[in-house]
Amino acid sequence: MSINLENKKEIVKKFGANEKDTGSAEVQIAMLSKKITDLTEHMKLNKKDFSTKRGLLMMVGKRKRLLAYLKDINLDGYRALVKKLKLRG
């Protein structure tokens, strides 16, 4: 369920400014999106796993806050990231 090191490096390479850029909003949003998709698949199989559901909802909220921050700071970067991750529409 969690992101392994190879997936993490691939996400950082794709969305980060350099290989060590793990703290930027774009990279954090991309990692949260990967975790959210994995947990969504888990929740389809385990409907009564309420602790995972709570964690999933917390991750969705955090991603929403990060997206709002990125939208305020860098609108073009926000639009590009949403298009790459296919989050809206």
N, CA, C and O of each residue as an XYZ file, in Angstrom:
356
protein
N       0.803     -1.195      0.000
C       0.000      0.000      0.000
C       0.848      1.263      0.000
O       0.507      2.249     -0.654
N       1.953      1.229      0.734
C       2.762      2.437      0.793
C       3.632      2.564     -0.458
O       3.787      1.618     -1.231
N       4.180      3.732     -0.627
C       5.024      3.989     -1.786
C       6.405      3.420     -1.509
O       7.017      3.740     -0.489
N       6.904      2.572     -2.416
C       8.253      2.050     -2.228
C       9.267      3.060     -2.767
O       8.895      4.066     -3.371
N      10.513      2.787     -2.548
C      11.580      3.733     -2.879
C      11.659      4.009     -4.378
O      11.925      5.140     -4.783
N      11.431      2.998     -5.199
C      11.503      3.192     -6.655
C      10.392      4.122     -7.135
O      10.633      5.019     -7.943
N       9.170      3.904     -6.632
C       8.054      4.772     -7.013
C       8.292      6.199     -6.545
O       7.977      7.155     -7.253
N       8.847      6.335     -5.355
C       9.116      7.658     -4.803
C      10.131      8.410     -5.654
O       9.945      9.591     -5.945
N      11.202      7.730     -6.053
C      12.217      8.368     -6.890
C      11.647      8.766     -8.242
O      11.975      9.824     -8.780
N      10.793      7.910     -8.784
C      10.177      8.207    -10.073
C       9.267      9.438     -9.980
O       9.266     10.279    -10.880
N       8.509      9.541     -8.913
C       7.627     10.694     -8.717
C       8.434     11.964     -8.537
O       8.090     13.006     -9.094
N       9.510     11.884     -7.757
C      10.361     13.059     -7.527
C      11.008     13.499     -8.827
O      11.103     14.696     -9.100
N      11.454     12.541     -9.635
C      12.090     12.878    -10.911
C      11.092     13.537    -11.861
O      11.445     14.465    -12.588
N       9.848     13.060    -11.855
C       8.838     13.559    -12.777
C       8.287     14.929    -12.361
O       8.061     15.785    -13.216
N       8.071     15.143    -11.068
C       7.395     16.357    -10.617
C       8.298     17.343     -9.885
O       7.913     18.498     -9.704
N       9.480     16.925     -9.462
C      10.354     17.803     -8.694
C      11.277     18.624     -9.569
O      11.439     18.355    -10.759
N      11.886     19.642     -8.948
C      12.834     20.484     -9.660
C      14.151     19.744     -9.885
O      14.797     19.921    -10.918
N      14.547     18.917     -8.921
C      15.733     18.079     -9.056
C      15.486     16.770     -8.307
O      14.382     16.532     -7.818
N      16.507     15.928     -8.217
C      16.324     14.607     -7.620
C      16.120     14.645     -6.115
O      15.576     13.697     -5.548
N      16.543     15.716     -5.455
C      16.413     15.808     -4.005
C      15.238     16.690     -3.579
O      15.091     16.987     -2.393
N      14.424     17.101     -4.504
C      13.304     17.988     -4.229
C      12.083     17.173     -3.807
O      11.220     16.860     -4.628
N      12.021     16.831     -2.514
C      10.889     16.056     -2.025
C       9.901     16.920     -1.254
O       8.830     16.440     -0.885
N      10.227     18.156     -1.007
C       9.383     18.993     -0.175
C       8.495     19.952     -0.926
O       7.635     20.591     -0.320
N       8.675     20.074     -2.222
C       7.853     21.029     -2.959
C       6.407     20.550     -2.989
O       6.133     19.357     -2.858
N       5.500     21.480     -3.161
C       4.076     21.162     -3.136
C       3.710     20.193     -4.260
O       2.871     19.312     -4.071
N       4.332     20.352     -5.422
C       4.015     19.479     -6.549
C       4.343     18.025     -6.242
O       3.554     17.128     -6.537
N       5.508     17.797     -5.649
C       5.927     16.431     -5.329
C       5.042     15.854     -4.232
O       4.636     14.694     -4.307
N       4.740     16.657     -3.215
C       3.883     16.178     -2.131
C       2.496     15.807     -2.654
O       1.930     14.792     -2.249
N       1.950     16.625     -3.551
C       0.631     16.342     -4.112
C       0.674     15.066     -4.949
O      -0.252     14.258     -4.889
N       1.731     14.877     -5.722
C       1.851     13.678     -6.548
C       1.963     12.423     -5.680
O       1.355     11.399     -5.994
N       2.732     12.492     -4.599
C       2.866     11.337     -3.714
C       1.552     11.036     -3.008
O       1.165      9.875     -2.879
N       0.870     12.075     -2.552
C      -0.427     11.857     -1.921
C      -1.419     11.262     -2.912
O      -2.228     10.413     -2.539
N      -1.369     11.690     -4.156
C      -2.275     11.148     -5.164
C      -2.025      9.663     -5.380
O      -2.971      8.889     -5.532
N      -0.759      9.259     -5.396
C      -0.422      7.839     -5.544
C      -0.943      7.041     -4.355
O      -1.527      5.971     -4.530
N      -0.735      7.559     -3.149
C      -1.226      6.867     -1.957
C      -2.751      6.783     -1.961
O      -3.323      5.760     -1.586
N      -3.396      7.852     -2.383
C      -4.859      7.883     -2.401
C      -5.409      6.850     -3.381
O      -6.391      6.175     -3.075
N      -4.790      6.719     -4.549
C      -5.273      5.716     -5.496
C      -5.076      4.302     -4.953
O      -5.933      3.438     -5.142
N      -3.945      4.063     -4.278
C      -3.709      2.740     -3.695
C      -4.720      2.435     -2.597
O      -5.267      1.334     -2.538
N      -4.968      3.409     -1.731
C      -5.917      3.183     -0.645
C      -7.350      3.073     -1.148
O      -8.165      2.379     -0.540
N      -7.665      3.737     -2.236
C      -8.998      3.626     -2.808
C      -9.246      2.199     -3.290
O     -10.335      1.655     -3.104
N      -8.233      1.598     -3.907
C      -8.355      0.199     -4.335
C      -8.522     -0.720     -3.122
O      -9.308     -1.667     -3.162
N      -7.788     -0.442     -2.050
C      -7.907     -1.230     -0.824
C      -9.308     -1.115     -0.232
O      -9.880     -2.101      0.232
N      -9.855      0.105     -0.255
C     -11.181      0.324      0.331
C     -12.284     -0.343     -0.484
O     -13.338     -0.670      0.062
N     -12.061     -0.549     -1.776
C     -13.057     -1.253     -2.588
C     -13.195     -2.705     -2.134
O     -14.281     -3.281     -2.197
N     -12.090     -3.290     -1.677
C     -12.118     -4.673     -1.220
C     -12.511     -4.796      0.255
O     -13.127     -5.783      0.656
N     -12.155     -3.802      1.050
C     -12.370     -3.848      2.500
C     -13.245     -2.679      2.926
O     -12.743     -1.662      3.405
N     -14.526     -2.823      2.754
C     -15.449     -1.721      2.991
C     -15.571     -1.347      4.459
O     -15.946     -0.214      4.764
N     -15.270     -2.251      5.373
C     -15.437     -1.977      6.800
C     -14.139     -1.590      7.499
O     -14.084     -1.568      8.728
N     -13.116     -1.290      6.747
C     -11.830     -0.877      7.313
C     -11.894      0.622      7.603
O     -11.474      1.444      6.789
N     -12.425      0.958      8.772
C     -12.712      2.348      9.084
C     -11.463      3.168      9.399
O     -11.437      4.371      9.137
N     -10.433      2.541      9.953
C      -9.207      3.291     10.228
C      -8.513      3.700      8.934
O      -7.958      4.795      8.842
N      -8.546      2.821      7.937
C      -7.982      3.171      6.636
C      -8.816      4.251      5.966
O      -8.279      5.132      5.295
N     -10.137      4.179      6.149
C     -11.014      5.191      5.578
C     -10.711      6.556      6.167
O     -10.701      7.555      5.449
N     -10.462      6.605      7.478
C     -10.123      7.862      8.132
C      -8.803      8.405      7.592
O      -8.691      9.596      7.304
N      -7.802      7.531      7.455
C      -6.519      7.955      6.904
C      -6.648      8.452      5.476
O      -6.011      9.433      5.090
N      -7.470      7.773      4.696
C      -7.707      8.178      3.310
C      -8.343      9.566      3.259
O      -7.928     10.411      2.465
N      -9.344      9.801      4.098
C      -9.992     11.111      4.122
C      -9.036     12.212      4.574
O      -9.109     13.341      4.089
N      -8.144     11.880      5.499
C      -7.155     12.867      5.937
C      -6.180     13.199      4.820
O      -5.787     14.354      4.660
N      -5.784     12.188      4.043
C      -4.890     12.428      2.909
C      -5.569     13.269      1.839
O      -4.940     14.151      1.255
N      -6.835     13.007      1.576
C      -7.575     13.791      0.588
C      -7.660     15.249      1.042
O      -7.515     16.162      0.230
N      -7.895     15.464      2.331
C      -7.942     16.829      2.866
C      -6.613     17.537      2.756
O      -6.557     18.716      2.407
N      -5.534     16.816      3.056
C      -4.201     17.417      2.957
C      -3.874     17.767      1.515
O      -3.319     18.831      1.244
N      -4.218     16.873      0.582
C      -3.978     17.155     -0.830
C      -4.789     18.366     -1.285
O      -4.306     19.181     -2.071
N      -5.999     18.480     -0.799
C      -6.852     19.614     -1.143
C      -6.238     20.919     -0.650
O      -6.253     21.923     -1.362
N      -5.699     20.906      0.564
C      -5.054     22.111      1.101
C      -3.796     22.466      0.315
O      -3.546     23.638      0.032
N      -3.008     21.460     -0.036
C      -1.799     21.710     -0.822
C      -2.143     22.243     -2.212
O      -1.453     23.121     -2.729
N      -3.202     21.717     -2.815
C      -3.625     22.219     -4.122
C      -4.089     23.668     -4.028
O      -3.807     24.468     -4.921
N      -4.796     24.011     -2.960
C      -5.236     25.398     -2.778
C      -4.037     26.326     -2.600
O      -4.025     27.438     -3.127
N      -3.029     25.865     -1.856
C      -1.807     26.653     -1.665
C      -1.097     26.861     -3.000
O      -0.691     27.977     -3.326
N      -0.950     25.791     -3.764
C      -0.269     25.882     -5.057
C      -1.040     26.789     -6.012
O      -0.434     27.520     -6.795
N      -2.357     26.747     -5.956
C      -3.179     27.595     -6.807
C      -2.963     29.066     -6.476
O      -2.936     29.906     -7.376
N      -2.809     29.387     -5.189
C      -2.558     30.774     -4.781
C      -1.166     31.244     -5.185
O      -0.991     32.392     -5.595
N      -0.185     30.371     -5.074
C       1.207     30.739     -5.322
C       1.546     30.729     -6.810
O       2.153     31.674     -7.315
N       1.156     29.661     -7.516
C       1.582     29.463     -8.901
C       0.426     28.858     -9.696
O       0.292     27.636     -9.761
N      -0.390     29.687    -10.288
C      -1.585     29.225    -10.987
C      -1.244     28.357    -12.199
O      -1.902     27.344    -12.440
N      -0.228     28.744    -12.959
C       0.152     27.948    -14.132
C       0.674     26.570    -13.719
O       0.351     25.566    -14.353
N       1.476     26.526    -12.661
C       1.969     25.253    -12.152
C       0.842     24.374    -11.641
O       0.860     23.156    -11.815
N      -0.144     25.006    -11.006
C      -1.326     24.283    -10.522
C      -2.076     23.635    -11.682
O      -2.431     22.457    -11.627
N      -2.313     24.422    -12.736
C      -3.048     23.890    -13.880
C      -2.294     22.755    -14.560
O      -2.894     21.766    -14.981
N      -0.972     22.903    -14.664
C      -0.164     21.853    -15.294
C      -0.184     20.574    -14.453
O      -0.277     19.469    -14.987
N      -0.096     20.740    -13.139
C      -0.084     19.574    -12.249
C      -1.420     18.847    -12.274
O      -1.453     17.617    -12.302
N      -2.515     19.588    -12.264
C      -3.838     18.977    -12.320
C      -4.017     18.218    -13.625
O      -4.626     17.148    -13.652
N      -3.490     18.771    -14.698
C      -3.597     18.092    -15.999
C      -2.740     16.823    -16.021
O      -3.175     15.794    -16.538
N      -1.516     16.890    -15.461
C      -0.633     15.711    -15.435
C      -1.223     14.594    -14.594
O      -1.176     13.425    -14.979
N      -1.785     14.959    -13.433
C      -2.306     13.945    -12.523
C      -3.733     13.530    -12.854
O      -4.256     12.568    -12.291
N      -4.361     14.267    -13.777
C      -5.746     13.994    -14.191
C      -6.692     13.996    -12.989
O      -7.470     13.065    -12.782
N      -6.600     15.082    -12.198
C      -7.406     15.172    -10.984
C      -8.799     15.723    -11.236
O      -9.767     15.226    -10.660
N      -8.921     16.705    -12.056
C     -10.218     17.341    -12.275
C     -10.600     17.221    -13.747
O      -9.794     17.453    -14.648
N     -11.854     16.852    -13.952
C     -12.424     16.804    -15.298
C     -11.694     16.008    -16.230
O     -12.088     15.901    -17.391
